[in-house]
Amino acid sequence: MEQDVVMKTLKPGEIAAYCDVHHRTVSRWIANGQLKGHKLPGRGNYRVLLEDFLRFLHQQKMPMPEALMPHQPEPVAVDVAVTPKERVLVIDDEQSYRNAIRRVLFSEGYQLDFAADGFQAGVKVFSAKPDLITLDLSMPGLDGFEVLRFIRQQPELAAVKILVISGLAQTELEKAKMLGADAVLGKPFENQQLLQQVQHLLQSGASHAE
């Protein structure tokens, strides 16, 4: 069964503690490219994806911290005869809604990635390379409006479709459209509404690209 794998990030100080080194050593690893780091949108702080840190430990033949052992990815069986559909990034801090969106889109064959806050979203839009993003507006840290502005300021993300899914008032949904959302959907939503919106946006994107 598919899992809602929300991207976990680590601060350089946390990595230093795991490796029993000074935080400046971690900064050097990031600076020289040994360890892949991501800058927080609008700030100078770095974060490292858990999966990148685990890969770094393996490449450097360093011991796996016991606390991280449960996070090692399990092998996933892939049916090579099935051609996966477009990739969708689900950005929502409420797990219940991430699960609801996942159930609808996973059954239709879409590839799914998840982010639970604005910072994770800012990193994931580049690492996951989504074709479409579903975006909640009410989130801790960077809210959905800030994420929307950030995405629409990146030329390399111009083709990404954004479907805002929010329980805020209609005026806020209209504001999201003014900031660059391609479509909006109120919470709670019907499964068929979500699927139709996603299919319509991806089809219109494909027709524009041809």
C-alpha positions in Angstrom: 0.0 0.0 0.0 1.2 3.5 -0.8 2.5 5.6 2.0 2.3 9.3 2.7 6.0 10.0 2.8 6.4 13.6 3.8 9.8 14.9 3.2 11.9 15.2 6.4 14.7 17.8 6.5 17.6 18.2 8.9 19.5 21.3 10.1 23.3 21.3 9.8 23.4 21.3 13.6 21.3 18.1 13.7 23.6 16.4 11.2 26.7 17.5 13.2 25.1 15.8 16.3 24.4 12.6 14.4 28.0 12.5 13.0 29.6 13.7 16.2 31.4 16.5 14.4 31.4 20.3 14.6 28.7 22.1 12.7 31.4 23.9 10.7 32.4 20.5 9.3 28.9 20.0 8.1 29.0 23.4 6.4 32.2 22.4 4.6 30.6 19.2 3.4 27.7 21.3 1.9 30.0 24.0 0.5 32.3 21.5 -1.3 29.3 19.5 -2.7 29.8 16.3 -0.7 26.5 16.8 1.1 23.6 18.3 -0.9 22.0 21.3 0.9 19.1 23.5 0.1 18.7 27.1 1.0 15.5 28.2 2.8 13.5 30.3 0.3 14.0 34.0 1.3 16.6 33.2 3.9 20.3 32.1 4.0 19.8 29.0 6.2 20.5 25.5 4.8 18.5 22.4 5.2 19.4 18.9 4.1 16.9 16.3 2.9 16.9 13.1 5.0 17.3 11.0 1.9 20.4 13.0 0.8 21.9 12.7 4.3 21.4 8.9 4.3 22.9 8.7 0.8 25.9 10.8 2.1 26.4 8.4 5.0 26.4 5.4 2.6 28.8 7.0 0.2 31.2 8.0 3.0 30.9 4.6 4.6 29.9 6.3 7.9 27.7 4.4 10.4 24.0 4.9 10.4 22.7 6.7 13.5 20.4 4.4 15.4 17.7 7.1 15.5 17.5 7.2 11.7 17.3 3.5 11.0 13.5 3.5 10.9 13.7 6.1 8.1 15.7 3.9 5.7 13.5 3.5 2.6 12.0 0.0 2.0 12.1 -1.4 -1.5 9.0 -0.8 -3.6 7.7 -3.2 -6.2 7.2 -1.5 -9.5 5.1 -2.8 -12.3 7.3 -2.1 -15.3 4.4 -2.6 -17.7 2.6 0.4 -16.3 3.5 3.8 -17.6 3.3 6.3 -14.7 1.3 9.4 -15.2 2.4 13.0 -14.4 4.0 13.8 -11.0 1.9 15.7 -8.5 3.3 17.5 -5.4 0.7 17.7 -2.6 1.4 20.6 -0.2 -0.8 20.6 2.9 0.0 20.5 6.6 -3.1 18.4 7.4 -2.4 14.7 7.0 -6.1 14.0 6.6 -6.2 16.0 3.4 -2.9 14.7 2.1 -4.4 11.2 2.6 -7.6 12.2 0.9 -5.8 13.7 -2.2 -3.5 10.7 -2.2 -6.3 8.2 -2.4 -7.9 9.9 -5.3 -4.8 10.5 -7.4 -2.8 7.4 -6.6 -5.7 5.2 -7.8 -5.5 7.0 -11.2 -1.8 6.3 -11.6 -0.3 9.7 -10.7 3.2 9.8 -9.2 2.9 11.6 -5.8 5.2 13.6 -3.6 4.3 15.4 -0.3 5.3 18.4 1.7 3.8 19.4 5.0 4.9 23.1 5.2 6.1 26.0 3.1 9.8 25.3 3.6 9.5 21.6 2.5 7.5 22.8 -0.4 10.2 25.3 -1.5 12.8 22.5 -1.6 10.5 19.8 -3.1 9.4 21.9 -6.1 12.9 21.6 -7.4 13.8 18.1 -6.3 10.5 16.4 -7.3 10.0 18.4 -10.6 6.2 18.2 -10.4 3.9 18.7 -13.3 1.2 19.9 -11.0 1.0 21.2 -7.4 -2.0 21.1 -5.1 -1.4 23.9 -2.5 -3.1 24.6 0.8 -3.1 28.3 1.8 -3.1 27.9 5.6 0.2 26.4 6.7 2.8 27.1 9.5 5.9 29.1 8.6 5.7 30.1 4.9 2.0 30.1 4.1 0.5 29.1 0.8 0.4 32.7 -0.5 4.2 33.0 0.1 4.8 29.6 -1.6 2.7 30.7 -4.5 4.7 33.9 -4.9 8.0 32.0 -4.6 7.0 29.4 -7.3 5.8 32.0 -9.8 9.0 34.0 -9.4 11.0 31.0 -10.7 11.3 31.0 -14.5 12.1 27.3 -14.5 8.8 26.5 -12.8 6.6 28.5 -15.2 5.0 25.4 -16.7 4.0 23.9 -13.4 0.2 24.0 -12.9 -1.0 25.0 -9.4 -4.3 24.0 -8.0 -5.1 25.7 -4.7 -7.2 23.6 -2.3 -8.3 25.6 0.7 -11.0 26.2 3.2 -10.5 30.0 3.2 -13.1 32.4 2.0 -13.8 33.1 -1.7 -11.9 36.4 -1.5 -8.8 34.6 -0.4 -9.2 32.0 -3.2 -9.5 34.9 -5.7 -6.3 36.4 -4.3 -4.6 33.1 -4.9 -5.7 33.2 -8.5 -4.3 36.8 -8.8 -1.0 35.5 -7.5 -0.7 32.8 -10.1 -2.9 29.8 -9.1 -4.3 28.1 -12.2 -7.4 27.0 -10.4 -8.9 26.8 -6.9 -11.0 24.2 -5.1 -12.7 24.7 -1.7 -12.5 22.4 1.3 -14.1 20.0 1.8 -14.2 18.8 -1.8 -15.7 15.9 -3.7 -13.3 13.3 -5.0 -14.6 13.7 -8.6 -14.1 17.5 -8.4 -10.5 17.1 -7.5 -9.8 14.5 -10.2 -11.6 16.6 -12.9 -9.6 19.7 -11.9 -6.3 17.8 -12.0 -7.0 16.1 -15.3 -8.2 19.4 -16.9 -5.1 21.4 -15.7 -2.6 18.7 -16.9 -4.4 18.3 -20.2 -4.3 22.0 -20.8 -0.7 22.1 -19.9 0.1 19.3 -22.3 -1.8 21.0 -25.2 0.1 24.3 -24.6 3.4 22.5 -24.7 2.8 20.9 -28.1 
